[in-house]
Amino acid sequence: MAELSFPFLDLFQQLQGAGMKLSPEQYDLLRQAIGKGFGQEDWKWDELRQVCRVLWVKPSRNYDGQTFEQVFDQYVRQKQEEIRAQLTVTQPEAKTAPPKPAQPMRQWPRVPPRKKSVSQPEATTAEEKVPTAFKTGVEGLPQMDDPRFKVTPRQMPLPQRTILDSWQLLRRPLREGIRTELDLPATIRCISQVGYFSDVVMRPVKNKRAELIVLVDDGNVMLPYQPALQPLVRAIETQQITPAKLYRFTTYPDEYLYDWVQPSHAIPLDQVLAQMHARRTIVLVWGDAGVTQTNPADAHRKGLLDFLNRLCPCVRSLIWLNPLPPYRWTGTLAEEVAYWLDGRMTHLNVFQVLTLAKKPAGNDRIFLRSPG
Amino acid sequence: MTQEIDYTYTGDYRPPFEDGKEPLRDHKGREYFPYLPEPGLKKALNLAIALQRPLLLEGEPGCGKTRLAASLVYELTCKQLEGNPPDSKTNAEDWWNFYIWNVTSTSRAQDGLYTFDAVGRLRDAQLMGTDPVRLQQYMGKLEAAALKKRMQDKTKYLDFGPLGLALKDQTHRPVVLIDEIDKADSDFPNDLLLQLDELRFDIPELGEGETVQPPEARNKPIILITSNREKPLSEAFLRRCLYYYVPFPGDETLREIIKARFGEKYIDKKAVVDRALDKFNDVYQLLKNQPGSRPPGTSEVLEFVTALLQHQQTDDDTLTELDNLSGELHLLGTLIKTSADQERYIATYPPKEKADNEVSASDG
């Protein structure tokens, strides 16, 4: 057993080592709890496990329950072996309790099947799996020296500064909610119009509440452009942009979006839409919008249009970032999408992104241009 | 009232409850139902009481997070009255001090401590400045005198919130329930950090140095916080709380809960309850791992069983209805609340034909 003055300090340190961000104060809580007789009923490990769980596990990445269970199980096994070793030295005939069966892993929710990227035929050989954008100079394909057809991720960086600047622009305060603030200029205007003071004019208070939701197309077509997205992902992960959430989809979002950290975890689109706020949510879509499809499948076009129609009423601003330059959109589905979005689709260009971010959010919902 | 109270929560004190009758209410009209805490929850609560930390409770909606606080208050009231259970006629001062703060989307942390009616005071000050004769004509003698008195004492414009009351002039450890903290703005839990840590607050409106001093260990509030996990809570806030996820009660516990709730009726209609729990289990298993679906909670089960037991029909008819749950949408609706989930259930358990019904009725 651990030293009496610092009980289970080794367990605490193992948990810290496994990534739980526990503070000394939280260790002190365990000491206090043990001092008051908690966690020691019948000297069972599960009693201690319960107490430690209540003290240290929280609904947060840094206090994760699964990590806790794994480390605790390992700790118990280690201690049981130590005790067994001691017992075999002192009383060789003593029987120790059989080791605790491993805890069953958490049951994962059933994952609805993800659709395949429709813009690419079924790949069969390794060579065919190379993303289209890299297929330059491969034998059998025409040599393309025209710079218009060469796109490399390094040529289109959106510097982190631009990302943060546009976030500051996007989240500028908006008047929303109940009219609780006296609108002095409007009241004076009203007095001068009517000729006497009739009533005060109220307006909603300015609120700086915005959240960012980023929907990332992680289909094969988009693979080469992943580095260009990194500044944004980093800004979100380091909480320079907050609150913000990332989701994945393939080709276009249909019934489900997928978790950023656990791509196998499906989240119904309805649920994500329901949590959006028409005056606060800013959505950024990262995708090619079917730029590889000169003759797009109807399902693809309809799927995209349906999704945008459902998304628009739920958001305050919508920006579609297309890593491919606009001259490549011509004659593809991307051109149609850009038309529906009425200027809300942009190439990775510092000036254009900032211009879009500066665009004031109207009081109305966003409307799509009807497909022509 | 000065005897030492044992704060350990046992869950053994339960208010009487009869089906079809009003539950026990205290002087403020708050309801007390029998509550069966599971052992883990009891331990977590006792740990929070002993370590004097707030306890954050999460869990599926309807699994009894909020009711725990009332159950604790009932138990402490019983202990205070030395084992005599309180009833609806018990005096206000005999009930254990219990403050509920129902958080809404517009709640501010300040509201839980106090509000100061500055506008009311300004209006009073303006009225005081008017001609005294006209003031009396306008307000009447009594009202004018009350106004004068009010103006002399600033505290008359002060209204304490639930947390403010719990930190002020307590002889014992009051119970504070901060319900559904995730409903408020995301800054709300962070604004509460200082109050939860130090349990003191200033009232600048009353002048320099007006502070409600932190309580001592003997009268520190027991704070329970519930959340439905609609918004993530900040780490700084989580670090200050103990945390317990209230799991869905197992089959045995569910039976105990139904027994406590329906008493005699449960024994008479055991067959119906058994079948109802089977059906509930089907629904629960079906929806448990379905992304986007929410399996029914304890409160839905109780509604479902109430709907079955309050029917004025024979047990056989009820059993037939239960067997064909997919066809009885009014019953299914008490368990499954969205049409998508209902359709999912009906697709898995298609409704039976009429002919089938008759056969199963004669069997049952």
Contacts between the chains, C-beta under 8 A, distances in Angstrom:
chain1	res1	chain2	res2	distance
A	21	B	235	7.7
A	23	B	239	6.9
A	26	B	239	7.1
A	29	B	51	5.9
A	29	B	53	7.3
A	29	B	242	8.0
A	32	B	50	7.9
A	32	B	51	5.7
A	33	B	47	5.9
A	33	B	50	7.1
A	33	B	51	6.2
A	36	B	50	4.9
A	36	B	51	7.7
A	38	B	43	7.4
A	38	B	46	7.5
A	38	B	47	5.7
A	38	B	50	7.0
A	50	B	40	5.9
A	50	B	43	5.8
A	50	B	44	7.8
A	51	B	43	7.3
A	51	B	47	6.4
A	54	B	43	7.3
A	54	B	44	4.5
A	54	B	47	5.5
A	54	B	48	7.8
A	54	B	242	5.1
A	54	B	243	6.6
A	54	B	244	5.6
A	55	B	47	7.4
A	55	B	242	6.1
A	57	B	243	6.3
A	58	B	56	7.7
A	58	B	235	7.9
A	58	B	238	4.1
A	58	B	239	7.6
A	58	B	241	7.6
A	58	B	243	4.6
A	59	B	58	6.3
A	59	B	229	6.6
A	59	B	232	7.3
A	59	B	233	7.2
A	59	B	238	7.2
A	59	B	243	7.1
A	59	B	245	7.8
A	60	B	232	7.4
A	60	B	233	7.8
A	60	B	235	5.6
A	60	B	238	5.6
A	62	B	235	6.2
A	63	B	235	7.9
A	63	B	238	6.7
A	63	B	243	7.9
A	107	B	289	6.3
A	108	B	289	7.6
A	109	B	289	4.6
A	109	B	290	7.0
A	109	B	291	5.0
A	110	B	289	5.4
A	110	B	290	6.8
A	110	B	291	7.2
A	111	B	291	7.7
A	112	B	291	7.1
A	209	B	185	7.6
A	243	B	186	6.6
A	256	B	291	7.2
A	265	B	291	7.8
A	266	B	291	4.8
A	267	B	291	6.6
A	267	B	292	7.3
A	268	B	291	5.9
A	268	B	292	3.5
A	270	B	292	6.7
A	271	B	292	5.3
A	275	B	230	7.8
